[in-house]
């Protein structure tokens, strides 16, 4: 059995860390104008939610026209319907 969890990403120009199971699959990203935040829904195995060790995964929000590193993996795009802005979410490699 699986379940879906919601996580927040700030609309900032910096890498953000989330603790997620390695196999967690991002399903959707949406910008919520009332909170000026991006929500990201991640599907995980429900049987291991509590006891599964989580790894730190890193994400970054890019504006249209921003340079995106070659090693970043596209997650999704969401649009601010109140302004002419689009936000592109990528998973980045964690710096050790």
C-alpha positions in Angstrom: 0.0 0.0 0.0 1.1 3.6 -0.7 0.3 7.0 0.7 0.9 10.5 -0.5 2.5 13.2 1.7 2.6 17.0 1.2 5.8 19.0 1.5 6.5 22.7 1.3 9.1 24.5 -0.9 9.8 28.2 -0.5 9.9 30.4 -3.6 13.6 31.3 -3.0 16.8 31.1 -5.0 18.5 28.6 -2.8 18.7 24.8 -2.4 16.2 23.4 0.0 16.5 20.1 1.9 13.7 17.6 2.6 13.9 14.3 4.4 12.2 11.8 2.2 12.5 8.0 1.6 14.9 7.3 -1.3 12.1 5.7 -3.3 9.7 8.6 -2.7 8.2 9.7 -6.0 7.2 13.3 -6.6 3.7 13.4 -8.2 2.8 17.0 -8.4 3.9 20.6 -7.6 1.5 23.5 -7.2 2.0 27.2 -6.3 -0.5 28.3 -3.6 -0.8 32.2 -3.9 -2.5 32.6 -0.5 0.6 31.3 1.2 3.2 32.2 -1.5 4.5 28.7 -1.3 4.9 25.6 -3.5 3.4 22.4 -2.3 4.9 19.1 -3.5 3.1 15.8 -3.2 5.3 12.7 -2.8 4.1 9.1 -3.0 5.7 6.8 -0.5 5.3 3.2 0.7 2.7 3.4 3.5 4.1 0.3 5.3 7.4 2.0 5.9 6.5 5.6 6.5 7.4 5.6 10.2 10.3 3.2 10.3 12.0 3.9 7.0 15.3 5.7 7.2 14.9 8.9 5.2 17.6 10.5 3.2 18.2 14.2 2.7 17.0 15.1 -0.8 17.7 18.6 -2.2 15.4 20.7 -4.4 15.6 24.1 -6.0 13.0 26.4 -7.5 14.1 28.2 -10.7 12.4 31.1 -12.4 11.8 31.0 -16.2 15.1 32.0 -17.9 17.3 31.0 -15.0 20.4 28.8 -15.5 19.8 25.2 -14.5 22.7 22.9 -13.6 23.2 20.0 -16.0 22.9 17.5 -13.1 19.5 18.8 -11.9 16.5 16.5 -12.6 13.2 18.1 -13.6 10.3 17.6 -11.2 7.6 19.9 -12.4 6.4 23.4 -13.3 3.8 25.5 -11.5 2.3 28.9 -12.4 1.5 31.9 -10.2 -2.0 32.8 -11.6 -1.8 36.2 -9.9 1.4 37.3 -11.7 3.1 36.3 -14.9 5.5 34.0 -13.1 6.3 30.3 -13.5 8.3 28.2 -11.1 10.3 25.2 -12.2 11.2 22.6 -9.5 14.3 20.5 -9.9 15.9 17.9 -7.7 19.6 18.7 -7.3 22.6 16.6 -6.2 23.4 17.1 -2.6 26.8 18.7 -1.9 28.8 16.7 0.6 
